[in-house]
Amino acid sequence: APVVHPHHSEVPRAAHGAAHAAAPPAAAVLHRIPLYFEANRGQGPAAAAFLARGPGFRLGLTAQGPVLALGRAGGRGGVVRVRPVGGRPGLVPIGRGRQPGEVNYVRGRDAAAWHQGVPVYARVLYRQVYPGVDLIFHGRQDQLEYDFRLAAGVPAGRIRLAFDGAAGATVDPAGRLHVRTAAGEIVSNVVASQAELH
C-alpha cells in the first residue's frame, strides 16, 4: 500500500477528469451543497459507524479508519482503505454538527426492515488518531475533505497514511498526492514529496 506523510490538511477527491474543468450550472449548484454523514442504524455495512455518499464515491467510517468505495453505477469500481500507520487502534468516529432533518430508508413492505429517523452530521471526528492528533471529515457533495488537527507542539511528521487497495501513488510538482485506483484517481492536497512515498 502506498504510504504518505501528510504535513497538513488533506482533500481527497474521486477524480474523473473533470476536477479542474469549468463547472456547468448543475455542477456549480452541487459544489455548494454540504456533504453530510449519516449515523449507521443498519442501512449500511455493520463495520461503519457513519456513512457518506457523493458523486462517484461512498465512504464508511470504521474503527480501523475510513473505507472509500469509488466508481459510478455500471462503471469500474475500487475500494481504498485509508489507514493511519502506527495510529491508535480501536478508533471511535464521533458525529459533530447535528444537521436539521433526518434520512429515512423505506424499502419493501416489511416495516421491520425500514430505517427511519437516521440522524445526519456535518462532520465526523476521530479523536487522538495519534497522541495529540485528531482527524476530522467534512466536505461538499462533490468533494470529500479531511483535516488533521494537531495539538500545540505535536510534529506533523508523525502522521503517516497507508492507502490499502491503491495501485500506486505519485506526487505532482504542486505537492498534490495522486493515489491510483481501479476506478480512477484520488487527488489529495498535501504537502508531500516523492521521497516520502513508500
ROKOL-702087 format. One record per residue (C-alpha): x, y, z; residue in one letter. Coordinates in pm, whole numbers, plus 50000, padded with zeros to 5 digits. Layout:
BEGIN
XYZA;...
! end
This chain:
BEGIN
500005000050000A;501345034649919P;502165054050235V;502475091850256V;503465115550533H;500975144550502P;502055177450653H;498665194650677H;495065191450572S;494115166550308E;491445168550042V;490735135549866P;488615137149556R;487265109749334A;488545124449009A;487145115148671H;488975140648458G;486655169748540A;488125180848869A;489665212248722H;487275218748433A;484815247948430A;481695237048615A;478365236648433P;475455252348625P;474255219248776A;477775211148898A;478095246249041A;474955240049248V;476255206049360L;479515222749465H;477595243749721R;475615215149878I;477255203650201P;478195167450243L;476505150450537Y;477405119650735F;474655095150834E;474855076051159A;474695039251063N;471475024651203R;471614993050994G;471315009050649Q;474995002350573G;477794977450645P;477934969151017A;481614979351048A;480845015550953A;479695038951229A;478985066850976F;478275067650602L;478595094650336A;477945094949962R;478855118049678G;479215116449300P;481475086849234G;482175077049595F;480795061049910R;482535064350244L;482315042650554G;483985054950872L;485035024651076T;487055017751392A;490005008751165Q;489745041150966G;487935053150654P;486925029950371V;486375047450037L;484465029249760A;484995046149425L;483145043049097G;479875050648930R;476955027548861A;477815004448571G;481475015248574G;484655001448722R;484945004149096G;487575001449361G;487895001749738V;490625020549922V;491135017450296R;492955047150445V;494945035150744R;496845057150990P;500165038451008V;501155033551372G;497955050651483G;495885041751787R;493765010251733P;490035009151801G;489195044251680L;485705056951762V;484185080151499P;482045107551660I;479395127851476G;479665165751516R;477375193551397G;473995176151403R;472025187851100Q;468335195451075P;466345167550919G;466815130150910E;467185102950650V;464635075350604N;465125042050427Y;461745026950343V;462314996450122R;459814968850064G;456714960950264R;458354948550582D;458394978350820A;460844959851048A;463484963450773A;462985001050740W;465435026050891H;463715058350984Q;464875089551163G;468575084251085V;470485114551219P;472955133150997V;476035153451089Y;478215179750919A;481475164051039R;482885132351186V;485755133451432L;488315106651511Y;489925117251843R;493575110151913Q;494415090651598V;497955096851721Y;498745113452056P;497735149852012G;496325144651661V;492605143951569D;491235135551223L;488105153651101I;486005145150793F;483775171150625H;483135184250274G;480695192149996R;478725168349775Q;481405169949507D;484415169049737Q;485215148950047L;487715165950277E;489645156150585Y;491895175950813D;494365167251082F;494125189151392R;497395189151586L;497815199951946A;500485226152016A;503985211651984G;502945179551806V;505115173551498P;503175168551175A;505775142951063G;504185117851299R;501245113751060I;501565085850804R;498715072150593L;498575039450401A;496135036250111F;495364998850108D;493844987949778G;495525015349574A;497545006549266A;500185032949339G;500765069349419A;502735099149290T;503225135049399V;502865162249135D;505055193849123P;502465213149329A;502745187449610G;499335171149548R;499175133949611L;497625112849330H;496515078349450V;495715054949160R;492795030549191T;490865008148951A;488135034848941A;490405064748877G;492475087849094E;492075102349439I;493695136649439V;494765149149780S;496145183749851N;499055175850078V;502505189750132V;504495158950043A;507425148249834S;508065117949616Q;510715106749863A;508035102650131E;506125076149933L;506915040350036H;
! end
